[in-house]
Amino acid sequence: MSGDRARLFHADVEYLRWRAACLETADTLLDSGLLTEAGTLLVTETVRELISWSARPILPDTKTAACRIADEHRARWRSRNGEPTRWGRATWIPSSTA
């Protein structure tokens, strides 16, 4: 792979990886029941924008590489931190009952 093509491939892989992470985070936030009306609107519009970017052309095989890198990252994270709880309240989120 030539230098320019390699750089473009790397950029596409990172783009797909972080786009997927943002969409997954948005899904978690929307499902959490912890967002205000304004927060729900913000996250919903963010999702809409991220989905609109999916029409952007990418180099072949980037999705496979992005998924592999994301899976490796998650495996390393889980080996250090354990399995996350889907609805566990983060310490920075104020409790409504406090």
matplotlib code that plots the C-alpha trace (Angstrom):
import matplotlib.pyplot as plt

x = [0.0, 1.5, 2.1, -0.9, -3.2, -1.9, -2.6, -6.1, -6.8, -5.7, -7.9, -10.9, -10.3, -10.1, -13.2, -15.3, -14.0, -14.8, -18.1, -19.3, -18.2, -20.1, -23.2, -23.0, -22.5, -25.5, -27.6, -26.6, -27.4, -30.8, -31.7, -30.5, -33.5, -31.1, -31.2, -33.3, -35.5, -32.7, -30.2, -32.4, -32.7, -28.9, -28.1, -30.8, -29.5, -26.0, -27.1, -28.8, -25.7, -23.4, -25.8, -25.7, -22.0, -22.3, -22.7, -19.0, -17.0, -14.3, -11.5, -12.3, -11.5, -11.6, -14.7, -13.1, -9.9, -12.0, -14.0, -10.8, -9.1, -12.3, -12.6, -8.9, -9.3, -12.4, -10.6, -7.7, -10.0, -12.1, -8.9, -7.9, -11.3, -13.7, -17.0, -18.9, -22.4, -24.8, -26.8, -24.3, -24.4, -21.1, -19.7, -19.9, -23.7, -25.5, -28.1, -31.6, -32.3, -29.3]
y = [0.0, 3.4, 6.1, 8.2, 5.2, 3.8, 7.2, 7.3, 3.7, 4.5, 7.7, 5.6, 2.9, 5.5, 7.3, 4.1, 3.0, 6.3, 6.8, 3.4, 4.2, 7.5, 5.8, 3.1, 5.7, 7.7, 4.5, 3.9, 7.4, 7.4, 4.0, 5.1, 7.3, 9.8, 12.5, 15.6, 16.6, 18.9, 16.1, 13.7, 16.2, 16.8, 13.1, 12.4, 15.1, 13.9, 10.4, 11.8, 13.6, 10.6, 8.4, 11.0, 10.6, 6.9, 7.9, 9.0, 6.7, 4.6, 2.3, -1.4, -3.5, -0.6, -1.9, -5.2, -3.5, -1.0, -3.8, -5.8, -2.8, -2.0, -5.6, -5.7, -2.4, -3.7, -6.9, -5.0, -2.6, -5.5, -7.4, -4.3, -3.1, -6.0, -6.2, -2.9, -2.8, -1.5, 0.7, 1.3, 5.0, 6.7, 8.6, 11.9, 11.6, 13.3, 11.1, 12.5, 11.0, 12.6]
z = [0.0, -1.0, 1.6, 0.7, 0.4, 3.8, 5.5, 3.9, 5.0, 8.6, 8.6, 7.4, 10.0, 12.8, 11.4, 11.4, 14.8, 16.5, 14.6, 15.9, 19.4, 19.3, 18.1, 20.8, 23.4, 22.1, 22.2, 25.8, 26.8, 25.0, 26.7, 30.1, 31.1, 32.6, 30.0, 30.2, 27.3, 26.0, 26.4, 24.5, 21.7, 21.6, 21.5, 18.9, 16.6, 17.1, 16.1, 13.0, 12.0, 12.6, 10.5, 7.7, 7.5, 6.6, 2.9, 2.9, 0.7, 2.4, 1.2, 1.0, 4.0, 6.4, 8.2, 9.0, 10.3, 12.4, 13.9, 14.7, 16.3, 18.4, 19.5, 20.6, 22.4, 24.3, 25.2, 26.7, 28.5, 30.0, 31.1, 33.0, 34.3, 34.2, 32.6, 32.6, 34.0, 31.3, 33.6, 36.4, 37.5, 36.9, 39.9, 38.0, 37.4, 40.4, 42.0, 41.9, 45.3, 47.0]

ax = plt.figure().add_subplot(projection="3d")
ax.plot(x, y, z, "-o")
ax.set_aspect("equal")
plt.show()
